[in-house]
Amino acid sequence: MIIRAAFFDLDGTLVDSLQDLTDAVNHIRGAFSLAPLSEGEVRLKVGKGARNLIEQVLPGHAAPDISRALDLFLEYNGQHIADKSRLYPGIPETLHELAARDIRMVVISNKHEELSRLILRELGIHDRFENICGGNTYPECKPSPLPLLKEAEKLGYAPFECVMVGDSINDIEAGKRANITAIACTWGYGNRDELAGADCFVHTPLELQAAIAACGVPR
């Protein structure tokens, strides 16, 4: 088996965005006269897209409130997309090495596509990826396999020629359902129990090169 493409989650995988996400969440909660949440509390709620996050941080609120809060969240997050967010150490070097090995790379996030593109531009790695898709790019988002299968098709590769790298159960489940090798990164927001179904684990970004090589890389 030869791996030709790597699909990456964004938040908790490439970028530590928890502080900015927490600030955006608390901006919304403040607008609804609710007490702020800690980073630890927000960490447990991220990964399933912005609307799901808003529904969790505004429990009991009706759909019109959720829709209004979602608009506020997206606006605030867009204005403060990388105030405190940073690439995880080793990510730039890892992406450089994978590109040098002719591994084609795509971001598949549940974050809105517009915000995904914006944060990657702000952090200087936007051009490393052939495509960037978000939770609103396709009719379904992770853990559905649809985004992974669509991106593999765009690249002209079979699923077995790709890997999915992520920090949450959504990434692992999407990979499994797409018959794509799932690599779990333990430095992100998910916990080890949730990631148990992964094909392999990496504990630092620099380990990704070896993990993908173990699956097979073009020579």
C-alpha positions as CSV (number, residue, x, y, z in Angstrom):
1,M,0.0,0.0,0.0
2,I,1.3,3.4,-0.9
3,I,0.0,6.5,0.9
4,R,-0.4,9.5,-1.4
5,A,-2.6,11.9,0.5
6,A,-3.0,13.0,4.1
7,F,-6.2,14.6,5.4
8,F,-5.9,16.7,8.5
9,D,-8.4,17.9,11.1
10,L,-7.7,21.5,12.1
11,D,-8.6,22.4,15.7
12,G,-6.7,20.3,18.1
13,T,-4.6,18.7,15.3
14,L,-2.8,21.5,13.4
15,V,-3.8,24.4,15.6
16,D,-4.3,25.0,19.3
17,S,-7.3,27.3,19.1
18,L,-8.9,26.5,22.4
19,Q,-8.3,30.0,23.9
20,D,-9.9,31.8,21.0
21,L,-12.8,29.3,20.9
22,T,-13.3,29.8,24.6
23,D,-13.3,33.6,24.2
24,A,-15.9,33.3,21.4
25,V,-18.1,31.0,23.5
26,N,-18.0,33.3,26.5
27,H,-18.8,36.3,24.3
28,I,-22.0,34.5,23.3
29,R,-22.8,33.4,26.8
30,G,-22.3,37.0,28.0
31,A,-24.8,38.2,25.4
32,F,-27.3,35.8,27.0
33,S,-26.4,36.8,30.6
34,L,-24.7,33.5,31.3
35,A,-21.6,32.9,33.3
36,P,-18.3,32.2,31.4
37,L,-17.0,28.7,30.9
38,S,-13.5,27.5,31.5
39,E,-11.2,26.3,28.7
40,G,-11.5,22.8,30.2
41,E,-15.3,23.0,29.9
42,V,-15.2,24.3,26.3
43,R,-12.6,21.6,25.4
44,L,-15.2,18.9,26.1
45,K,-17.7,20.5,23.7
46,V,-15.7,21.2,20.6
47,G,-15.3,19.1,17.5
48,K,-18.8,18.7,16.0
49,G,-19.1,22.1,14.4
50,A,-20.2,25.6,15.4
51,R,-23.9,25.0,15.7
52,N,-23.5,21.9,17.9
53,L,-21.1,23.9,20.1
54,I,-23.6,26.7,20.5
55,E,-26.4,24.3,21.3
56,Q,-24.2,22.9,24.1
57,V,-23.2,26.2,25.6
58,L,-26.8,27.6,25.4
59,P,-28.7,24.6,26.8
60,G,-32.5,25.0,26.7
61,H,-32.6,27.8,24.3
62,A,-35.0,27.7,21.3
63,A,-33.9,27.5,17.7
64,P,-34.2,31.3,17.0
65,D,-31.8,32.0,19.9
66,I,-29.4,29.4,18.6
67,S,-29.4,30.8,15.1
68,R,-28.8,34.3,16.4
69,A,-26.1,33.1,18.7
70,L,-24.4,31.2,15.9
71,D,-24.3,34.3,13.8
72,L,-22.7,36.2,16.7
73,F,-20.2,33.4,17.3
74,L,-19.1,33.2,13.7
75,E,-18.7,37.0,13.5
76,Y,-16.8,37.3,16.8
77,N,-14.6,34.2,16.0
78,G,-13.8,35.6,12.5
79,Q,-12.7,38.9,14.0
80,H,-10.5,37.2,16.6
81,I,-9.6,34.1,14.7
82,A,-5.9,33.9,15.7
83,D,-5.6,36.3,18.6
84,K,-4.3,33.5,20.8
85,S,-4.3,30.5,18.5
86,R,-1.0,28.9,17.5
87,L,0.3,26.1,15.4
88,Y,1.4,23.1,17.5
89,P,5.2,22.8,17.7
90,G,6.5,20.7,14.9
91,I,3.5,21.2,12.5
92,P,5.4,23.5,10.0
93,E,8.3,21.1,9.8
94,T,6.0,18.1,9.4
95,L,4.0,19.7,6.6
96,H,7.3,20.7,4.9
97,E,8.6,17.1,5.1
98,L,5.4,15.5,3.9
99,A,5.3,17.9,0.9
100,A,8.9,17.0,0.1
101,R,7.8,13.4,0.0
102,D,5.0,14.4,-2.5
103,I,2.2,13.6,0.0
104,R,-0.8,15.7,-1.1
105,M,-2.5,17.4,1.9
106,V,-6.1,18.5,2.5
107,V,-7.7,20.0,5.6
108,I,-11.1,18.4,6.6
109,S,-12.5,20.2,9.5
110,N,-15.9,20.6,11.2
111,K,-15.1,24.3,11.6
112,H,-16.9,26.5,9.0
113,E,-14.9,26.5,5.8
114,E,-14.5,30.3,5.8
115,L,-13.1,30.4,9.3
116,S,-10.9,27.4,8.5
117,R,-9.3,29.1,5.5
118,L,-9.0,32.4,7.5
119,I,-7.1,30.8,10.4
120,L,-4.8,28.9,8.2
121,R,-3.9,32.0,6.2
122,E,-3.3,33.9,9.5
123,L,-1.0,31.2,10.7
124,G,0.9,31.0,7.4
125,I,0.2,27.4,6.3
126,H,-2.8,27.9,4.0
127,D,-0.7,27.2,0.9
128,R,0.4,23.8,2.1
129,F,-3.0,22.3,1.4
130,E,-4.6,21.5,-2.0
131,N,-8.0,22.1,-0.5
132,I,-9.6,23.2,2.8
133,C,-13.1,22.0,3.5
134,G,-15.2,22.7,6.6
135,G,-18.3,21.5,8.3
136,N,-20.5,23.5,5.9
137,T,-18.7,22.4,2.7
138,Y,-20.6,19.2,2.1
139,P,-24.2,18.2,3.1
140,E,-22.6,16.0,5.9
141,C,-19.6,16.6,8.1
142,K,-17.5,14.2,10.2
143,P,-18.1,11.6,11.5
144,S,-19.8,11.0,8.2
145,P,-17.2,9.6,5.7
146,L,-18.6,11.9,2.9
147,P,-16.1,14.7,3.1
148,L,-13.2,12.2,3.1
149,L,-14.5,10.3,0.2
150,K,-15.2,13.4,-1.8
151,E,-11.7,14.8,-1.2
152,A,-10.1,11.5,-2.1
153,E,-12.2,11.5,-5.3
154,K,-11.1,15.0,-6.1
155,L,-7.4,14.0,-5.8
156,G,-8.0,10.9,-7.9
157,Y,-7.1,8.5,-5.2
158,A,-8.7,5.4,-3.7
159,P,-9.4,5.6,0.1
160,F,-6.6,3.1,0.8
161,E,-4.1,5.6,-0.6
162,C,-5.1,8.2,2.0
163,V,-4.8,8.7,5.8
164,M,-6.9,10.8,8.1
165,V,-5.1,12.6,11.0
166,G,-7.1,13.9,13.9
167,D,-7.6,14.3,17.6
168,S,-11.3,13.3,18.0
169,I,-13.6,10.4,17.7
170,N,-15.2,12.2,14.7
171,D,-11.9,11.9,12.8
172,I,-11.4,8.3,13.7
173,E,-15.0,7.3,12.9
174,A,-15.0,9.1,9.6
175,G,-11.7,7.4,8.6
176,K,-13.0,4.0,9.5
177,R,-16.3,4.5,7.7
178,A,-14.4,5.7,4.6
179,N,-11.9,2.7,4.8
180,I,-9.2,5.3,5.3
181,T,-6.3,4.7,7.7
182,A,-7.1,6.7,10.9
183,I,-4.1,8.2,12.8
184,A,-5.0,9.7,16.2
185,C,-2.9,12.5,17.6
186,T,-2.9,12.7,21.4
187,W,-1.8,16.3,21.8
188,G,-5.3,17.6,20.9
189,Y,-8.7,17.9,22.6
190,G,-9.9,14.3,22.5
191,N,-9.2,11.6,25.1
192,R,-7.4,8.3,24.6
193,D,-10.6,6.3,25.2
194,E,-12.4,8.1,22.4
195,L,-9.5,7.5,20.1
196,A,-9.3,3.8,20.9
197,G,-10.4,2.7,17.4
198,A,-7.6,4.5,15.6
199,D,-5.2,2.4,13.5
200,C,-2.2,4.1,15.2
201,F,-1.3,6.9,17.7
202,V,1.1,9.7,17.5
203,H,2.1,11.8,20.4
204,T,4.0,14.7,18.7
205,P,3.6,16.2,15.2
206,L,7.1,15.1,14.3
207,E,6.0,11.4,14.8
208,L,3.5,11.9,11.9
209,Q,6.2,11.5,9.3
210,A,7.1,8.0,10.6
211,A,3.5,7.0,11.1
212,I,2.6,7.8,7.5
213,A,5.8,6.2,6.3
214,A,4.8,3.1,8.1
215,C,1.6,3.0,6.1
216,G,3.6,3.5,2.9
217,V,4.9,6.6,1.1
218,P,5.9,7.2,-2.6
219,R,9.5,6.4,-3.2
